[in-house]
Amino acid sequence: MHRFPANHPYLQEFSTKIKAITAGYIGESYTDRFMQQCDFPKNHAIFKDLYIQTGPESYLQIDTLIVTQKYIAILEIKNIKGTIYFQKNPKQLVRELNGTTTTYKCPEQQILRHNMKLQKLLLHLKINIPIHNQIIFAFSSIHVMEPPEKVPVLMACDLPNHMHKLNQLPDVITSYSFNKLIHFLTSNLITYHPKPIAQQFNFDWNSLSKGVFCPNCKIELSQQKSCPKCKMSRKMLCHLAIEEWFYLCKSTISNGECVQFLNLQNKHQATYILKSLELEPINLNKYRHYTFTTSFWITKESANTVK
């Protein structure tokens, strides 16, 4: 957010998007507390934010996938307040809160698409096991006026009772088939990197604020070796700044773009920064640029521990 000037045309839309993502994360974390109360069979696996490629242009992305020898469960977790109903034509989730009506993509249709892709995957692996679909609303501050037609709805606090019933079912696949499925899923997991924000919202990244910032203290560094307030090193802050570039601007960065985005004095500083990071160089001539690797990404939590 510190990259967006106060008068930026997409500031409000981007802020709203962040709030929605944060609410979703809070809902999933709250639901996980009840998941920990479930007594699953010995052979089981729980995938959070599963993301695998199922075809040339097809991907399977599921909030929570539970795999056992008895069943597979797809959980679509939502954190929404107010009164909702599942509109039938067209398929939408409609929410009314404080006199305002808001429409969302239909989670029932979303989970049915997941089910269809998963069924094809199981058919390919020659594994026959029932799939149970479930829409989970994290908090009871929601009032469901009209439920969906094909997918049952559950509150997170009722999840242990629901999973207990499923866990009493008999095994339907062998441990060999179970391990085969788990191996396939874990071997095909890919890291999901969304398109940079500037491409999603179609704006010029030059409209963003330039420089090296401490995102915790909201301070811009000039030539200081560390943040004057929290003492986070300049090297770490430059790493975070390049992360912000990949999130916000483009999936590649050149020497000149690094100079401009970080407000550096010369290209030699940019070369030093880019070569010190775990980036993948593309081209070896004057048109060289860099893209990220899986090991490049760090978290704000781990950044806070680095001196």
ZAMARGU-4260 file (C-alpha; in steps of 0.2 Angstrom, whole numbers, plus 5000, padded with zeros to 4 digits):
<rodrens>
0) 5000/5000/5000 | 5015/5012/5003 | 5018/5011/4984 | 5001/5019/4980 | 5000/5038/4981
5) 4985/5045/4990 | 4977/5051/4973 | 4980/5035/4964 | 4964/5030/4954 | 4965/5012/4959
10) 4970/5014/4978 | 4952/5011/4984 | 4949/4996/4973 | 4966/4989/4978 | 4963/4992/4996
15) 4946/4983/4995 | 4954/4968/4987 | 4967/4967/5001 | 4953/4967/5014 | 4944/4953/5005
20) 4960/4943/5004 | 4963/4946/5022 | 4946/4941/5027 | 4947/4925/5018 | 4964/4921/5026
25) 4956/4925/5043 | 4941/4913/5039 | 4953/4899/5034 | 4964/4901/5049 | 4948/4901/5061
30) 4942/4885/5052 | 4958/4877/5054 | 4956/4878/5073 | 4941/4866/5072 | 4950/4855/5059
35) 4963/4852/5072 | 4949/4845/5083 | 4945/4831/5070 | 4951/4813/5073 | 4956/4808/5056
40) 4961/4790/5051 | 4979/4786/5051 | 4981/4787/5032 | 4976/4805/5028 | 4982/4821/5021
45) 4976/4839/5021 | 4981/4851/5008 | 4979/4869/5011 | 4977/4880/4995 | 4981/4866/4983
50) 4986/4872/4966 | 4990/4860/4952 | 4990/4860/4933 | 4977/4848/4926 | 4979/4852/4908
55) 4988/4864/4896 | 4977/4879/4901 | 4968/4871/4916 | 4972/4872/4935 | 4964/4865/4950
60) 4965/4877/4965 | 4956/4871/4981 | 4955/4880/4998 | 4956/4864/5008 | 4957/4846/5001
65) 4956/4831/5013 | 4961/4814/5007 | 4959/4798/5016 | 4956/4780/5011 | 4937/4782/5014
70) 4933/4798/5005 | 4940/4814/4998 | 4932/4831/5005 | 4933/4848/4996 | 4930/4862/5008
75) 4927/4879/5001 | 4929/4891/5015 | 4920/4909/5015 | 4921/4923/5028 | 4906/4934/5024
80) 4895/4944/5036 | 4876/4948/5034 | 4861/4939/5026 | 4865/4929/5010 | 4856/4919/4998
85) 4861/4908/4983 | 4853/4916/4968 | 4848/4902/4955 | 4847/4912/4938 | 4860/4918/4936
90) 4870/4908/4948 | 4877/4921/4961 | 4879/4923/4980 | 4870/4938/4985 | 4874/4947/5002
95) 4863/4960/5011 | 4872/4970/5024 | 4867/4987/5032 | 4855/4991/5018 | 4868/4987/5004
100) 4867/4972/4992 | 4883/4965/4985 | 4885/4950/4973 | 4899/4938/4973 | 4904/4923/4962
105) 4894/4908/4967 | 4904/4896/4978 | 4893/4882/4974 | 4898/4883/4955 | 4916/4885/4960
110) 4916/4869/4971 | 4907/4859/4957 | 4920/4864/4945 | 4933/4858/4957 | 4924/4842/4959
115) 4923/4839/4940 | 4942/4842/4938 | 4946/4831/4952 | 4935/4817/4945 | 4944/4818/4929
120) 4961/4817/4938 | 4955/4802/4948 | 4949/4793/4932 | 4966/4796/4925 | 4974/4788/4940
125) 4961/4774/4940 | 4956/4778/4958 | 4938/4776/4963 | 4933/4785/4979 | 4918/4796/4983
130) 4921/4815/4984 | 4911/4825/4997 | 4909/4844/4994 | 4906/4856/5007 | 4904/4875/5008
135) 4910/4881/5025 | 4906/4898/5032 | 4919/4903/5045 | 4908/4913/5057 | 4890/4912/5063
140) 4888/4931/5060 | 4880/4925/5043 | 4862/4922/5040 | 4859/4910/5026 | 4842/4914/5019
145) 4842/4902/5004 | 4855/4888/5003 | 4863/4881/4987 | 4854/4867/4978 | 4868/4854/4976
150) 4882/4858/4989 | 4878/4857/5008 | 4882/4872/5019 | 4891/4871/5036 | 4897/4882/5050
155) 4915/4880/5054 | 4911/4876/5073 | 4901/4861/5066 | 4915/4854/5056 | 4921/4841/5069
160) 4904/4833/5070 | 4903/4832/5051 | 4920/4825/5049 | 4917/4812/5063 | 4903/4805/5053
165) 4914/4804/5037 | 4928/4796/5047 | 4917/4782/5052 | 4915/4776/5034 | 4924/4760/5028
170) 4940/4761/5017 | 4936/4761/4999 | 4954/4761/4992 | 4970/4752/4997 | 4984/4760/5005
175) 4994/4758/4988 | 4981/4769/4979 | 4981/4781/4993 | 4999/4783/4992 | 4998/4784/4973
180) 4986/4799/4974 | 4996/4808/4988 | 5012/4806/4978 | 5004/4813/4962 | 4997/4828/4971
185) 5013/4832/4980 | 5023/4829/4965 | 5012/4841/4954 | 5010/4855/4967 | 5015/4872/4960
190) 5017/4889/4968 | 5003/4901/4963 | 5010/4918/4958 | 4996/4929/4952 | 4998/4942/4938
195) 5006/4958/4944 | 4993/4971/4950 | 4997/4983/4936 | 4992/4970/4923 | 4976/4965/4933
200) 4970/4983/4935 | 4978/4989/4919 | 4988/5004/4925 | 5006/5011/4922 | 5018/5006/4936
205) 5026/5022/4934 | 5012/5030/4944 | 5018/5021/4959 | 5030/5028/4972 | 5048/5024/4969
210) 5062/5021/4982 | 5067/5008/4996 | 5054/5008/5010 | 5053/5000/5026 | 5035/4992/5025
215) 5034/4990/5044 | 5039/5008/5049 | 5032/5017/5033 | 5049/5025/5031 | 5059/5028/5014
220) 5077/5026/5015 | 5090/5036/5006 | 5107/5029/5008 | 5105/5022/5026 | 5112/5005/5029
225) 5096/5000/5039 | 5079/5007/5044 | 5082/5021/5057 | 5068/5014/5067 | 5067/4995/5067
230) 5085/4993/5061 | 5080/4981/5047 | 5095/4980/5035 | 5095/4989/5018 | 5099/4972/5010
235) 5083/4965/5017 | 5073/4980/5012 | 5080/4980/4994 | 5074/4962/4993 | 5057/4966/4999
240) 5057/4981/4986 | 5060/4968/4972 | 5046/4957/4979 | 5035/4972/4978 | 5040/4975/4960
245) 5035/4957/4955 | 5019/4958/4965 | 5014/4975/4958 | 5023/4979/4941 | 5030/4965/4930
250) 5036/4947/4931 | 5053/4952/4925 | 5065/4966/4930 | 5079/4974/4920 | 5094/4984/4927
255) 5086/5000/4921 | 5069/4996/4929 | 5078/4992/4945 | 5087/5009/4945 | 5071/5018/4942
260) 5059/5008/4954 | 5072/5009/4969 | 5078/5026/4965 | 5096/5021/4964 | 5110/5032/4960
265) 5117/5021/4946 | 5116/5005/4936 | 5130/4997/4946 | 5120/4998/4962 | 5106/4989/4953
270) 5117/4976/4946 | 5124/4972/4963 | 5106/4970/4970 | 5100/4959/4956 | 5115/4948/4956
275) 5114/4946/4975 | 5096/4939/4975 | 5090/4922/4970 | 5084/4927/4953 | 5085/4919/4936
280) 5094/4929/4923 | 5087/4929/4905 | 5098/4934/4890 | 5117/4937/4893 | 5119/4953/4883
285) 5114/4971/4886 | 5096/4966/4886 | 5098/4955/4901 | 5083/4955/4913 | 5078/4944/4928
290) 5063/4934/4934 | 5060/4926/4951 | 5062/4908/4956 | 5052/4899/4969 | 5066/4901/4982
295) 5067/4920/4980 | 5051/4924/4990 | 5052/4928/5008 | 5039/4932/5021 | 5037/4948/5031
300) 5038/4937/5047 | 5055/4930/5042 | 5060/4948/5037 | 5057/4954/5054 | 5069/4942/5062
305) 5084/4947/5050 | 5096/4960/5057
</rodrens>
